[in-house]
């Protein structure tokens, strides 16, 4: 909600309350609960356990294929944020498998970007580069392209590929202008 996560949380809670009143709104309720967990994740570490609780409850719930992929992605995101990389990788793999099997390309760039973040933290720079390249090539969103391009700048500089790093930095600058 206009960049204000606290206000967004108030509105999503109102939507959840309405959806809980109506048994026919099961899919909408699941979507709202996933969105609430996303807001909580974006609010930071203090909200991670709350987000994870919502998502764990949804993991065993009837959800559409896309929502199931989102549940696993956000569970992976929570685990990443609390430094549980092995668990994060397991959830991200589940999400990515669903996306690939069902042709749900929309979520793939986010998954690849998070896999790149995990890889860089583990010192696996070649793998991280691979994931960031996938994220960059599969995303359409300007902001997501900007993040992936900036991450590639960092990866190339860490691996001593300063020419490529400079090229990526220049590409990042161009994206910032847009």
C-alpha positions as CSV (number, residue, x, y, z in Angstrom):
1,X,0.0,0.0,0.0
2,X,1.9,3.0,-1.3
3,X,5.2,1.7,0.0
4,X,3.9,1.6,3.6
5,X,4.1,-2.0,4.8
6,X,2.3,-1.3,8.1
7,X,-0.7,0.1,6.2
8,X,-0.6,-2.8,3.7
9,X,-0.7,-5.2,6.6
10,X,-3.9,-3.5,7.9
11,X,-5.6,-3.8,4.6
12,X,-4.5,-7.4,4.0
13,X,-5.8,-8.4,7.5
14,X,-9.2,-6.8,6.5
15,X,-9.2,-8.9,3.3
16,X,-8.3,-12.0,5.3
17,X,-11.2,-11.4,7.8
18,X,-13.6,-11.0,4.9
19,X,-12.4,-14.1,3.2
20,X,-12.6,-16.1,6.4
21,X,-16.3,-15.2,6.6
22,X,-17.1,-16.7,3.3
23,X,-16.4,-20.4,2.6
24,X,-16.4,-19.9,-1.1
25,X,-13.3,-17.6,-0.9
26,X,-10.8,-20.3,-0.1
27,X,-8.4,-19.5,-2.9
28,X,-8.6,-15.8,-2.2
29,X,-7.9,-16.5,1.5
30,X,-4.8,-18.5,0.6
31,X,-3.6,-15.7,-1.7
32,X,-4.1,-13.1,1.0
33,X,-2.3,-15.2,3.6
34,X,0.7,-15.7,1.3
35,X,0.7,-11.9,0.6
36,X,0.6,-11.3,4.3
37,X,3.6,-13.5,4.8
38,X,5.4,-11.6,2.0
39,X,4.7,-8.3,3.8
40,X,6.0,-9.8,7.1
41,X,9.2,-11.0,5.4
42,X,9.8,-7.5,4.0
43,X,9.3,-6.0,7.4
44,X,12.4,-7.8,8.6
45,X,13.8,-10.4,10.9
46,X,11.4,-9.6,13.8
47,X,8.5,-10.9,11.7
48,X,10.1,-13.9,10.1
49,X,8.7,-16.5,12.6
50,X,5.2,-15.1,12.1
51,X,5.6,-15.3,8.3
52,X,7.0,-18.9,8.6
53,X,4.1,-19.9,10.8
54,X,1.5,-18.7,8.3
55,X,3.4,-20.5,5.4
56,X,3.8,-23.7,7.3
57,X,0.1,-23.8,8.0
58,X,-0.6,-23.2,4.3
59,X,1.9,-25.9,3.2
60,X,-0.6,-28.6,4.2
61,X,-3.6,-26.7,2.8
62,X,-5.4,-27.1,-0.5
63,X,-3.8,-24.5,-2.8
64,X,-3.6,-24.0,-6.5
65,X,-0.4,-25.0,-8.2
66,X,0.8,-21.4,-8.5
67,X,0.1,-20.7,-4.8
68,X,1.9,-23.9,-3.8
69,X,4.9,-22.7,-5.7
70,X,4.6,-19.3,-3.9
71,X,4.3,-21.0,-0.5
72,X,7.5,-22.9,-1.1
73,X,9.3,-19.9,-2.5
74,X,8.4,-17.7,0.6
75,X,9.3,-20.6,3.0
76,X,12.7,-20.7,1.2
77,X,12.9,-16.9,1.6
78,X,12.2,-17.2,5.4
79,X,14.8,-19.9,5.8
80,X,17.3,-17.8,3.9
81,X,16.6,-14.8,6.2
82,X,17.3,-16.9,9.3
83,X,20.5,-18.5,7.8
84,X,19.0,-21.9,7.3
85,X,20.4,-22.3,3.8
86,X,19.9,-26.1,3.4
87,X,16.2,-25.8,4.3
88,X,16.0,-22.8,2.0
89,X,17.5,-24.7,-0.9
90,X,15.0,-27.6,-0.3
91,X,12.0,-25.3,-0.5
92,X,13.3,-23.4,-3.5
93,X,13.9,-26.6,-5.3
94,X,10.3,-27.6,-4.7
95,X,9.1,-24.3,-5.9
96,X,11.3,-24.4,-9.0
97,X,10.2,-27.9,-9.8
98,X,6.5,-26.8,-9.7
99,X,7.3,-23.8,-11.9
100,X,9.1,-25.9,-14.5
101,X,6.6,-28.7,-14.6
102,X,3.6,-26.4,-14.9
103,X,5.2,-23.6,-17.0
104,X,4.9,-21.0,-14.3
105,X,7.8,-18.7,-15.4
106,X,6.6,-15.7,-13.4
107,X,8.2,-16.9,-10.2
108,X,11.4,-18.4,-11.6
109,X,13.5,-15.1,-11.7
110,X,12.9,-14.6,-8.0
111,X,13.9,-18.2,-7.2
112,X,17.0,-17.9,-9.3
113,X,18.0,-14.6,-7.6
114,X,17.6,-16.1,-4.2
115,X,19.6,-19.2,-5.2
116,X,22.3,-16.8,-6.4
117,X,22.2,-15.0,-3.0
118,X,22.6,-18.3,-1.2
119,X,25.4,-19.4,-3.5
120,X,27.4,-16.2,-3.0
121,X,27.1,-16.5,0.7
122,X,28.5,-20.0,0.5
123,X,31.4,-18.8,-1.6
124,X,30.1,-20.6,-4.7
125,X,30.7,-17.7,-7.1
126,X,30.4,-19.7,-10.4
127,X,27.1,-21.1,-9.3
128,X,25.9,-17.7,-8.1
129,X,26.9,-16.2,-11.4
130,X,24.8,-18.9,-13.2
131,X,21.7,-18.2,-11.1
132,X,22.0,-14.4,-11.5
133,X,22.3,-14.8,-15.3
134,X,19.2,-17.0,-15.3
135,X,17.4,-14.4,-13.2
136,X,18.4,-11.6,-15.5
137,X,17.5,-13.5,-18.6
138,X,14.1,-14.7,-17.3
139,X,12.8,-11.5,-15.8
140,X,10.8,-8.8,-17.5
141,X,10.6,-6.4,-14.6
142,X,12.9,-3.4,-14.6
143,X,13.6,-3.5,-10.9
144,X,14.4,-7.2,-10.9
145,X,16.7,-6.7,-13.9
146,X,18.4,-4.0,-12.0
147,X,19.0,-6.2,-8.9
148,X,20.2,-9.1,-11.0
149,X,22.6,-6.9,-13.0
150,X,24.0,-5.3,-9.8
151,X,24.5,-8.8,-8.3
152,X,26.4,-9.8,-11.5
153,X,28.6,-6.7,-11.1
154,X,29.5,-7.9,-7.6
155,X,30.1,-11.5,-8.6
156,X,32.4,-10.5,-11.5
157,X,34.5,-8.2,-9.2
158,X,34.8,-10.9,-6.6
159,X,36.1,-13.4,-9.1
160,X,38.6,-11.0,-10.6
161,X,36.7,-10.4,-13.9
162,X,37.0,-6.7,-13.6
163,X,36.3,-6.0,-17.3
164,X,33.0,-7.9,-17.1
165,X,32.3,-6.3,-13.8
166,X,32.7,-2.8,-15.4
167,X,30.4,-3.8,-18.3
168,X,27.8,-5.0,-15.8
169,X,28.2,-1.8,-13.8
170,X,27.6,0.2,-17.0
171,X,24.5,-1.9,-17.7
172,X,23.3,-1.3,-14.2
173,X,23.7,2.5,-14.7
174,X,21.7,2.3,-17.8
175,X,18.9,0.5,-16.0
176,X,19.0,3.1,-13.2
177,X,18.4,5.8,-15.8
178,X,15.3,4.0,-17.0
